[in-house]
Amino acid sequence: MRRAAPGGPRPRRAAVATLLRQAMDRGELPGDIDMGLAVDTFGAPLYFRMLAVGGPTDDAYVTRLTHAVLAALAASR
């Protein structure tokens, strides 16, 4: 198995986790979400779209994805 390169996915995952914690602190997300699953839920569609589909990941797509993932996480109680 290959190891992640320095500066690879871990800092990105940490940045997403920070944003999710801030949303939890503001009451926008439940405080008891599975953080690992939440971070995966953001990253997986982007990687799939870029690597498998080759579709655009422009601001409009990322905004739609963010709204969809936040709604799913908020409903995951």
C-alpha positions as CSV (number, residue, x, y, z in Angstrom):
1,M,0.0,0.0,0.0
2,R,1.3,3.5,-0.9
3,R,1.6,6.1,1.8
4,A,0.1,9.5,1.4
5,A,2.6,12.1,0.3
6,P,3.4,14.9,2.7
7,G,0.8,17.6,2.4
8,G,-1.6,15.0,0.8
9,P,-5.1,14.2,2.0
10,R,-4.6,14.5,5.8
11,P,-4.4,18.3,5.8
12,R,-7.4,18.5,3.5
13,R,-9.4,16.2,5.8
14,A,-8.4,18.2,8.8
15,A,-9.5,21.4,7.1
16,V,-12.9,19.9,6.3
17,A,-13.2,18.6,9.9
18,T,-12.5,22.1,11.2
19,L,-15.3,23.6,9.0
20,L,-17.7,20.9,10.1
21,R,-16.9,21.5,13.8
22,Q,-17.6,25.2,13.2
23,A,-21.0,24.3,11.7
24,M,-21.7,22.2,14.7
25,D,-20.7,25.0,17.1
26,R,-23.2,27.3,15.2
27,G,-25.9,24.7,15.5
28,E,-26.0,24.1,11.8
29,L,-25.2,20.4,12.2
30,P,-25.9,17.9,14.9
31,G,-23.2,17.7,17.5
32,D,-23.0,13.9,17.4
33,I,-22.3,13.3,13.7
34,D,-19.7,10.7,12.8
35,M,-16.8,13.1,11.8
36,G,-14.9,10.5,9.7
37,L,-18.0,9.7,7.7
38,A,-18.9,13.4,7.3
39,V,-15.4,14.2,5.9
40,D,-15.6,11.2,3.6
41,T,-19.1,12.4,2.4
42,F,-17.6,15.7,1.3
43,G,-14.5,14.2,-0.4
44,A,-15.8,11.2,-2.1
45,P,-18.1,12.9,-4.6
46,L,-15.3,15.3,-5.6
47,Y,-12.7,12.6,-6.2
48,F,-15.2,10.5,-8.1
49,R,-16.2,13.4,-10.3
50,M,-12.6,14.3,-11.0
51,L,-11.2,10.9,-11.5
52,A,-14.0,8.6,-12.8
53,V,-16.4,11.0,-14.5
54,G,-14.1,13.8,-15.6
55,G,-16.9,16.3,-14.9
56,P,-16.4,19.9,-13.9
57,T,-15.8,20.8,-10.3
58,D,-16.6,24.4,-10.6
59,D,-18.0,26.7,-7.9
60,A,-21.6,25.9,-8.9
61,Y,-21.0,22.2,-8.5
62,V,-19.2,22.6,-5.2
63,T,-22.0,24.8,-3.9
64,R,-24.6,22.3,-4.8
65,L,-22.6,19.4,-3.3
66,T,-22.0,21.4,-0.1
67,H,-25.8,22.0,0.3
68,A,-26.6,18.4,-0.4
69,V,-24.0,17.0,2.0
70,L,-24.9,19.5,4.8
71,A,-28.6,18.5,4.4
72,A,-27.8,14.8,4.6
73,L,-25.6,15.3,7.7
74,A,-28.2,17.5,9.4
75,A,-30.8,14.7,8.8
76,S,-28.5,11.9,10.0
77,R,-29.5,12.1,13.6
